[in-house]
Amino acid sequence: MSRDVVIPRHSPELPEICVATGATTDVQYFQVKLQYTPFWARFLLGAIGMLLFSQKAEIMVPFTPEAHAKWKRSQWIPAVVIIGGVVLGFLLMMAGSSGAAIGLLAMMGSIIGGLVYVFVVTKNAGPQCKSMDDSSITLSIPNDAAADAIDSSGVRSGAP
């Protein structure tokens, strides 16, 4: 079960515990790029809203090498699944009337599969940025032990 923690936006010093697994051995710090776009900007304005209202930050996050590799994969696999399915579906629809229905199903299946992957696998693979302002970042940490360690370490910023 993931839990939200609030950390300072600039140079947070997170405790040496893997945010994905809770492991305390073989932990390394990796540079992680975070992005937050308010829901309303994505929903109402789409890509233009994402360009105009997204906030980005880079922080050092503790992972085991295996957990970091899994988290990195979880970031690009949904895009590959969705784009591949849309391209395949488009090609099948262009093939003729018999391929149109199969192409449409391939597109829908890949989009649904990519979204399921995002909401099931990606959420549990590593930290997810829930919100960001000028002074703090709210991260959803998938491991309770890691979230407890971050809370008890005093890394918090002044945000509620």
NUVOMAR-169208 format. One line per 2 residues: number of its first residue (from 1); their letters; for each residue z, y, x of C-alpha. Coordinates in nm, 4 decimals. Example, Ala and Ser with C-alpha at 12.3 -4.5 7.8 and 13.67 -1.06 7.14 Angstrom:
! NUVOMAR-169208
1> AS> 0.7800 -0.4500 1.2300; 0.7140 -0.1060 1.3670
END
This chain:
! NUVOMAR-169208
1> MS> 0.0000 0.0000 0.0000; -0.0956 0.3338 0.1491
3> RD> 0.1327 0.6343 0.1590; 0.0636 1.0031 0.2141
5> VV> 0.2111 1.1886 0.5110; 0.1743 1.5540 0.6021
7> IP> 0.1112 1.6391 0.9676; 0.0302 1.9626 1.1517
9> RH> -0.3409 2.0336 1.1728; -0.3363 2.1395 1.5369
11> SP> -0.2214 1.8980 1.8099; 0.0047 1.6625 1.6134
13> EL> 0.1896 1.4119 1.8319; 0.1938 1.0949 1.6248
15> PE> 0.4343 0.8147 1.7231; 0.2950 0.5172 1.9149
17> IC> 0.2450 0.2811 1.6211; -0.0927 0.1672 1.4874
19> VA> -0.1634 0.3545 1.1636; -0.3636 0.0604 1.0263
21> TG> -0.1528 -0.2422 1.1221; 0.1911 -0.1101 1.2169
23> AT> 0.1675 -0.2790 1.5580; 0.3695 -0.1237 1.8394
25> TD> 0.2084 -0.3105 2.1295; -0.1395 -0.2515 2.2733
27> VQ> -0.1578 0.0840 2.0930; -0.4020 0.3452 2.2211
29> YF> -0.4815 0.6955 2.1018; -0.8355 0.7556 1.9751
31> QV> -1.0021 1.0858 1.8888; -1.0651 1.0806 1.5125
33> KL> -1.2802 1.3282 1.3220; -1.1453 1.4093 0.9784
35> QY> -1.3222 1.5896 0.6978; -1.1931 1.7130 0.3664
37> TP> -1.4059 1.8468 0.0826; -1.2374 1.9477 -0.2429
39> FW> -1.3407 1.7253 -0.5330; -1.4652 2.0199 -0.7364
41> AR> -1.7015 2.1248 -0.4547; -1.8520 1.7753 -0.4329
43> FL> -1.8700 1.7295 -0.8084; -2.0004 2.0708 -0.9136
45> LG> -2.2098 2.1716 -0.6131; -2.3027 1.8408 -0.4464
47> AI> -2.4392 1.8613 -0.0930; -2.4323 2.2426 -0.0941
49> GM> -2.0629 2.2386 -0.1884; -1.9934 1.9899 0.0890
51> LL> -2.1651 2.2165 0.3411; -1.9879 2.5309 0.2230
53> FS> -1.6353 2.4069 0.1478; -1.5716 2.1147 0.3850
55> QK> -1.2975 2.1508 0.6425; -1.3000 1.9463 0.9626
57> AE> -1.0404 1.8593 1.2242; -1.0127 1.6283 1.5231
59> IM> -0.6822 1.4629 1.6068; -0.5597 1.1816 1.8298
61> VP> -0.4574 0.8840 1.6166; -0.2783 0.5675 1.7379
63> FT> -0.4649 0.2409 1.6735; -0.4866 -0.1003 1.8294
65> PE> -0.8389 -0.1439 1.9699; -0.9213 -0.4039 1.7019
67> AH> -0.7977 -0.1849 1.4172; -0.9913 0.1137 1.5529
69> AK> -1.3116 -0.0925 1.5709; -1.2590 -0.2062 1.2095
71> WK> -1.1963 0.1524 1.0992; -1.5121 0.2752 1.2769
73> RS> -1.7195 0.0015 1.1083; -1.5729 0.0901 0.7713
75> QW> -1.7072 0.4435 0.8136; -2.0774 0.3535 0.8441
77> IP> -2.1219 0.0193 0.6649; -2.1240 0.1682 0.3104
79> AV> -2.3996 0.4136 0.4050; -2.6119 0.1343 0.5516
81> VI> -2.5617 -0.0821 0.2414; -2.6476 0.1988 0.0002
83> IG> -2.9468 0.3323 0.1941; -3.0820 -0.0182 0.2605
85> GV> -3.0536 -0.1137 -0.1047; -3.2188 0.2061 -0.2240
87> VL> -3.5085 0.1610 0.0207; -3.5467 -0.2065 -0.0750
89> GF> -3.5316 -0.1185 -0.4447; -3.7878 0.1574 -0.4032
91> LL> -4.0245 -0.0764 -0.2163; -3.9880 -0.3440 -0.4838
93> MM> -4.0552 -0.0899 -0.7597; -4.3681 0.0251 -0.5779
95> AG> -4.4874 -0.3381 -0.5565; -4.5750 -0.3483 -0.9222
97> SS> -4.4408 -0.4101 -1.2679; -4.2791 -0.7442 -1.1800
99> GA> -4.0857 -0.5889 -0.8933; -3.9694 -0.2829 -1.0874
101> AI> -3.6792 -0.4529 -1.2632; -3.5721 -0.6358 -0.9465
103> GL> -3.6004 -0.3114 -0.7494; -3.3838 -0.1258 -0.9963
105> LA> -3.1246 -0.4046 -0.9828; -3.1316 -0.3975 -0.6008
107> MM> -3.0687 -0.0215 -0.6034; -2.7863 -0.0441 -0.8539
109> GS> -2.6304 -0.3412 -0.6762; -2.6339 -0.1720 -0.3381
111> II> -2.4843 0.1495 -0.4745; -2.2109 -0.0401 -0.6579
113> GG> -2.1498 -0.2620 -0.3529; -2.1253 0.0378 -0.1216
115> LV> -1.8815 0.2146 -0.3527; -1.6654 -0.0967 -0.3931
117> YV> -1.6577 -0.1309 -0.0141; -1.5481 0.2319 0.0204
119> FV> -1.2678 0.1998 -0.2341; -1.1424 -0.1442 -0.1232
121> VT> -1.2063 -0.1923 0.2489; -1.2246 0.1619 0.3845
123> KN> -0.8994 0.2708 0.2201; -0.7074 -0.0048 0.4014
125> AG> -0.8818 0.0213 0.7390; -0.7246 0.3443 0.8633
127> PQ> -0.6138 0.6945 0.7754; -0.7926 0.8816 0.5003
129> CK> -0.7836 1.2600 0.4766; -0.6464 1.3570 0.1347
131> SM> -0.6255 1.7331 0.1873; -0.6405 1.9944 0.4605
133> DD> -0.5501 2.3600 0.4965; -0.5144 2.5989 0.7899
135> SS> -0.1829 2.4536 0.9062; -0.1564 2.0942 0.7808
137> IT> -0.3395 1.7731 0.7000; -0.2342 1.5204 0.4393
139> LS> -0.3293 1.1696 0.5478; -0.3114 0.8503 0.3481
141> IP> -0.1723 0.5937 0.5944; -0.2425 0.2305 0.4954
143> ND> 0.0635 0.0834 0.6713; 0.4132 0.1601 0.5409
145> AA> 0.5826 0.1059 0.8802; 0.3452 0.3566 1.0416
147> AD> 0.3980 0.6066 0.7577; 0.7762 0.5684 0.7955
149> AI> 0.7491 0.6225 1.1723; 0.5416 0.9373 1.1230
151> DS> 0.7857 1.0703 0.8605; 1.0921 1.0002 1.0751
153> SG> 0.9386 1.1352 1.3978; 0.9521 1.4960 1.2828
155> VR> 0.5737 1.5399 1.3146; 0.5642 1.7074 0.9749
157> SG> 0.4488 2.0589 0.9287; 0.6057 2.3040 0.6890
159> AP> 0.3857 2.1925 0.3980; 0.5571 2.0184 0.1032
END
